[in-house]
Amino acid sequence: MTFDAMWQDLEPVGRAQSGGYRRFAWTGEDHTLREWFAAECRRRGLDLAEDRMGNQWGWWWDGPGTVDDAAAAGNSGVAIGSHLDSVPDGGAYDGPLGVVSALATVDRLRAAGVRPDRPLAVVNFVDEEGARFGVACAGSRVITGAMTPERALALTDAEGVSMAEALTAAGRDPSAVGPDAEALRRVGAFVELHVEQGRGLVDLGVPVAVASDIWPHGRWRFDFPGEANHAGTTRLEDRQDAMLGYADLVLGARKEAQLRGCVATVGKVAVTPGGVNAIPSHVTGWLDSRGPDEDEVRATVEELRSRAGHFGATVTEESWTATTRFDQPLSDRLRDVLASEAELSVPVLGTGAGHDAGILAAAGIPSAMLFVRNPTGISHSPEEFAERDDCHAGVDALTACVQDLVTR
């Protein structure tokens, strides 16, 4: 199938009334997406495998022995792909663009008569966004050991359903979840294509870029205590309103981030009991903070932790990822290929967005990223977009890079 046909297939899955998408891990929509990916792999004769977290790998290898034999002989493979899940009401391109482009790259290589000298895989990582259970890149974190299976399985969604329970409901065995050194040994390099989640390429006027690094970033949960009471009969001086601490967190996050050249967002809140006419007895707010300087991000969070302490809050760090630099030789090689083969002058951009490529890079797997221009500069929103010509330019770029990596 062509890029456009695959894109059309995916378009209705998980579409919300907002025009965005709700594709959350281990739901019915996720199952449909996984079945779609498996069918596309079968259509191409790729050998489909799953690792111990359920990430899907479609392998192309016509050489001697198996993919594991090749890896054991020092000929580990190249993996390309991304994820298919979304944030609540997210855009169509964040994740799926990389998966569809990877499958289209296989088609382009075969049409050109290329026979890889090393194995090539297309991967669909699970639960990259963390929209349901709160921790981003869960699929890659678990298999690399960056998150323990015990912690992953104990994570709960907004309805209190644990990941272990969700896996069981999806017909999977939670006890199988864990690090997967065997799956990782097959991968000698990973290249993830992704829609840009900012305006860098718009301002530069070019369709494709190579990533340099991912900013340090983390997520923290702030729990503010209070006392439930009647909104109409309780005097202001008698109230223990948990919402006041939360309000200070929201305003403080903006102020402290501005002072330190970071970004900080409180994008999710849970209020108990949640009645319009009831004073909140408990409020939980989730903070996301990132920036180019790790010390400044940490300082921002520590100041907010101190402020929250005045309201009796407890603060829990749910995830933290230090600065991740992509493999310099691999990134330089991609830029050289794009300059010579695709005749593209490719800029290098850093990003504040986390990706599975960053988790693999931190685990020691040579990894790189390609960004495709987003004319709106907006992401995690229905307004996220990429022109079809730019999408095709991304496939051209990925194909040129992969052909160079898999042929000797």
C-alpha positions in Angstrom: 0.0 0.0 0.0 1.1 3.5 -0.6 1.8 6.1 2.1 -1.5 7.8 1.3 -3.5 4.6 1.4 -2.1 3.6 4.8 -2.8 7.1 6.1 -6.4 6.9 5.0 -6.7 3.5 6.8 -5.6 4.9 10.1 -7.5 8.1 9.9 -10.8 7.0 11.5 -9.3 4.9 14.3 -9.9 6.6 17.7 -11.2 9.8 16.2 -12.9 12.1 18.8 -15.6 14.7 18.3 -12.9 17.4 18.7 -11.3 16.2 15.5 -8.3 14.9 17.5 -7.6 11.3 18.6 -8.0 9.2 21.7 -5.8 6.2 21.2 -4.8 5.0 24.7 -2.7 2.0 25.6 -4.4 -1.4 26.0 -7.9 -0.2 24.9 -10.1 -1.3 22.0 -8.6 1.5 19.8 -5.1 0.3 20.7 -6.1 -3.3 19.7 -7.3 -2.1 16.4 -4.1 -0.2 15.7 -2.0 -3.2 16.7 -4.0 -5.4 14.4 -3.5 -2.9 11.6 0.2 -2.8 12.2 0.4 -6.6 12.2 -1.6 -6.8 9.0 0.8 -4.3 7.3 3.8 -6.4 8.4 2.2 -9.6 7.1 1.3 -7.9 3.8 5.1 -7.2 3.3 6.2 -10.6 4.5 7.9 -9.2 7.6 8.5 -11.5 10.5 6.4 -10.1 13.3 7.7 -10.4 16.9 6.7 -8.9 20.2 9.1 -8.2 23.1 8.3 -8.5 26.8 6.3 -5.3 26.9 4.3 -5.9 23.8 6.2 -3.6 21.4 5.7 -4.9 17.9 8.7 -5.5 15.6 8.3 -6.5 11.9 11.7 -7.8 10.7 12.9 -8.0 7.1 15.9 -10.3 6.7 16.7 -12.5 3.7 20.3 -13.3 4.7 21.6 -16.5 6.3 20.1 -17.7 9.5 17.8 -15.7 11.7 17.8 -12.2 13.0 19.3 -13.5 16.2 21.9 -15.4 14.3 22.9 -12.2 12.5 23.1 -10.3 15.8 25.2 -13.0 17.4 27.6 -12.7 14.4 28.0 -9.0 15.0 25.5 -8.0 12.3 22.7 -6.5 14.4 19.9 -4.7 12.6 18.5 -1.3 11.9 15.1 -0.4 13.4 12.8 2.4 12.2 9.3 3.4 13.4 7.6 5.2 16.2 4.3 4.7 18.0 0.5 4.8 17.3 -1.0 5.9 20.6 -2.0 9.5 21.3 -2.5 12.0 24.0 -6.2 13.0 24.8 -7.5 14.7 21.7 -4.1 14.6 20.1 -3.1 15.2 16.5 -2.9 12.6 13.8 0.8 12.9 13.1 2.5 12.5 16.4 3.7 8.9 16.2 1.7 7.5 13.3 3.7 9.5 10.8 6.9 7.6 11.8 5.2 4.2 11.6 3.6 4.8 8.2 6.8 6.4 6.9 8.8 3.3 8.1 6.5 0.9 6.3 6.6 3.1 3.2 10.4 3.0 3.3 10.3 -0.8 3.2 8.2 -0.5 0.1 10.5 2.0 -1.5 13.6 -0.1 -0.8 12.0 -3.2 -2.3 10.8 -1.3 -5.3 14.4 -0.2 -5.9 15.6 -3.8 -5.7 17.5 -3.3 -2.4 18.5 -6.4 -0.5 19.6 -5.4 3.0 23.0 -6.7 4.2 21.8 -6.4 7.7 18.3 -7.0 9.2 15.8 -4.2 9.1 12.8 -3.8 11.4 9.8 -1.6 11.6 8.7 -1.0 15.2 5.5 0.1 16.9 6.2 1.1 20.5 3.3 0.8 23.0 2.2 3.5 25.4 4.7 6.1 24.2 2.5 9.1 25.3 1.7 7.8 28.8 -1.8 9.2 28.4 -3.6 6.5 30.3 -1.1 5.5 33.0 0.9 8.7 33.4 4.4 7.6 32.4 5.6 8.4 28.9 7.5 5.9 26.8 6.5 3.0 29.0 7.1 0.5 26.2 10.7 1.4 25.7 11.4 2.2 29.4 10.4 -1.3 30.5 12.4 -3.3 27.9 15.5 -1.2 28.5 15.2 -1.5 32.3 14.6 2.3 32.7 11.4 1.4 34.5 10.8 -1.8 36.6 8.0 -4.1 35.6 6.7 -3.8 39.2 6.3 -0.1 38.9 4.8 -0.3 35.4 2.2 -2.9 36.3 1.2 -0.9 39.4 0.5 2.3 37.5 -3.2 3.2 37.4 -5.4 5.2 35.0 -8.1 7.8 35.9 -10.6 5.0 36.7 -8.2 3.2 39.1 -7.5 0.4 36.6 -3.9 -0.8 37.0 -1.7 -1.6 34.0 -1.7 -5.2 35.1 -5.5 -5.3 35.1 -5.6 -3.6 31.7 -3.1 -6.1 30.2 -5.2 -9.0 31.6 -8.4 -7.5 30.1 -6.6 -7.2 26.8 -5.8 -11.0 27.0 -2.2 -10.6 27.9 -0.1 -12.0 30.7 1.3 -9.3 33.1 3.9 -11.7 34.5 5.6 -11.7 31.1 6.4 -7.9 31.3 10.0 -7.1 31.9 13.4 -6.0 30.5 14.2 -7.7 27.2 17.9 -7.8 26.5 17.3 -10.4 23.7 15.0 -8.0 21.8 17.5 -5.1 22.2 20.5 -7.2 21.0 18.8 -7.4 17.6 19.0 -3.6 17.2 22.3 -2.0 16.3 20.8 1.4 15.3 17.4 3.1 15.6 16.1 5.9 13.5 12.8 7.5 14.4 11.0 9.9 12.0 8.6 12.2 13.8 6.5 15.3 13.0 8.2 18.4 14.5 6.4 19.6 17.6 7.3 23.2 17.2 8.1 25.9 14.6 11.8 25.3 14.0 11.4 24.0 10.4 8.7 26.5 9.6 11.0 29.4 10.5 13.9 27.8 8.6 11.8 27.1 5.5 12.9 23.4 5.0 11.0 20.2 5.2 13.3 17.9 7.2 15.8 18.1 10.1 18.0 15.8 12.1 17.7 15.9 15.9 20.6 16.8 18.1 19.2 16.1 21.6 16.2 15.9 23.9 15.9 18.3 26.7 15.8 17.0 30.3 12.3 16.5 31.4 10.1 15.0 34.1 6.6 14.6 35.6 5.7 15.3 39.2 2.4 14.7 41.2 1.4 17.3 43.7 -1.2 16.1 46.3 -2.9 19.0 48.3 -4.9 18.1 51.4 -8.0 19.9 52.5 -11.4 19.4 54.2 -14.7 18.9 52.4 -17.4 21.3 53.5 -20.4 23.2 52.2 -19.6 25.9 49.7 -22.4 28.1 50.9 -22.3 27.9 54.7 -18.6 27.6 55.5 -16.9 31.0 56.3 -13.8 31.7 54.3 -11.7 31.8 57.5 -12.9 28.4 58.4 -12.1 26.7 55.2 -9.3 24.2 54.4 -9.6 24.5 50.6 -7.2 22.1 48.8 -7.8 24.1 45.6 -5.8 27.1 46.9 -2.5 25.1 46.9 -3.3 23.8 43.4 -3.9 27.4 42.2 -0.6 28.5 43.6 1.1 25.6 41.8 -0.4 26.6 38.4 0.6 30.3 38.8 4.0 29.5 40.3 4.9 27.1 37.5 4.5 29.8 34.9 6.5 32.3 37.0 9.4 30.0 38.0 9.8 28.6 34.5 10.0 32.1 33.0 12.7 33.0 35.5 14.8 30.0 34.6 14.4 29.7 30.8 12.3 26.5 31.1 8.8 25.4 30.4 6.4 24.1 33.1 2.9 22.9 32.6 0.1 21.8 34.9 -2.1 20.0 32.4 -4.0 17.5 34.5 -6.0 17.8 37.7 -8.1 15.5 39.9 -10.5 17.1 42.5 -12.2 15.3 45.4 -15.2 15.3 45.9 -15.6 17.2 42.6 -18.9 19.0 43.4 -19.6 22.5 42.3 -21.0 23.3 45.7 -18.4 21.4 47.7 -15.1 22.7 49.1 -12.4 20.3 47.8 -10.9 17.9 50.3 -8.1 16.8 48.1 -6.6 18.0 44.8 -4.0 16.3 42.8 -2.1 18.2 40.0 0.4 16.9 37.7 3.4 19.0 36.6 5.5 18.6 33.5 8.7 20.6 33.3 11.5 20.7 30.7 14.2 22.9 29.5 17.6 23.0 27.8 19.5 23.2 31.2 19.0 20.3 33.6 19.9 22.3 36.7 17.4 25.0 35.8 14.6 22.5 35.4 15.5 20.9 38.8 15.6 24.3 40.4 12.1 25.2 39.0 10.6 22.0 40.5 12.4 22.5 43.8 11.0 26.0 44.2 7.5 24.7 43.4 8.0 21.9 45.9 8.9 24.5 48.5 5.8 26.6 47.7 3.6 23.5 47.8 4.9 22.6 51.2 3.3 25.7 52.7 0.0 24.1 51.8 0.9 20.7 53.3 1.3 19.1 49.9 3.3 15.9 49.2 5.2 15.8 45.9 6.1 12.6 44.1 8.5 12.4 41.1 6.8 10.1 38.6 9.4 10.2 35.9 12.7 12.0 35.1 14.9 11.8 32.0 18.2 13.6 31.9 19.5 15.3 28.7 19.6 12.8 25.9 22.1 13.3 23.1 21.6 11.4 20.0 24.5 9.4 18.6 26.8 11.9 16.9 28.4 9.6 14.3 25.0 8.2 13.3 23.4 11.7 13.1 26.3 13.0 11.1 26.0 10.1 8.7 22.4 10.8 8.2 23.1 14.4 7.4 25.8 13.5 4.9 23.5 11.0 3.2 20.7 13.5 2.9 23.1 16.1 1.5 24.6 13.8 -1.1 21.7 11.4 -2.0 18.6 13.5 -1.4 20.2 16.9 -2.0 18.8 18.2 1.2 20.5 20.8 3.4 19.4 19.5 6.7 19.5 21.6 9.9 20.1 20.2 13.3 17.4 20.8 16.0 17.1 20.1 19.6 13.6 19.3 21.1 11.8 19.5 24.3 9.6 16.5 23.4 10.4 13.0 24.7 10.6 10.0 22.3 11.3 6.3 22.4 14.5 7.1 20.5 15.7 9.0 23.5 15.0 6.0 25.8 17.0 3.7 23.5 19.8 6.2 23.1 20.1 6.4 26.9 20.2 2.6 27.0 23.3 2.7 24.7 21.7 1.9 21.4 22.9 4.3 18.7 19.8 6.3 17.9 18.9 9.3 15.7 15.8 11.2 14.7 14.4 12.9 11.7 11.8 15.7 12.0 9.2 16.6 9.4 7.9 20.1 9.1 4.7 21.0 10.9 3.3 24.2 9.3 1.1 25.0 12.3 3.9 24.6 14.9 1.2 23.0 17.1 1.3 19.5 18.5 -0.8 17.4 21.0 -3.8 19.1 19.4 -6.1 18.5 16.5 -4.3 21.4 14.8 -1.1 19.4 14.4 -0.4 18.9 10.7 2.1 18.1 8.0 1.7 18.8 4.3 1.5 15.7 2.2 4.5 16.8 0.1 6.5 17.2 3.3 5.4 13.7 4.5 6.7 12.3 1.2 9.9 14.3 1.6 10.2 12.6 5.0 9.8 9.2 3.4 12.4 10.1 0.8 14.9 11.2 3.5 14.2 8.1 5.7 14.6 5.8 2.7 18.0 7.3 1.7 19.2 7.0 5.3 18.1 3.5 5.7 19.5 2.3 2.4 22.8 3.7 3.4 22.7 1.9 6.8 21.6 -1.5 5.6 23.8 -1.9 2.5 27.5 -2.1 2.6 
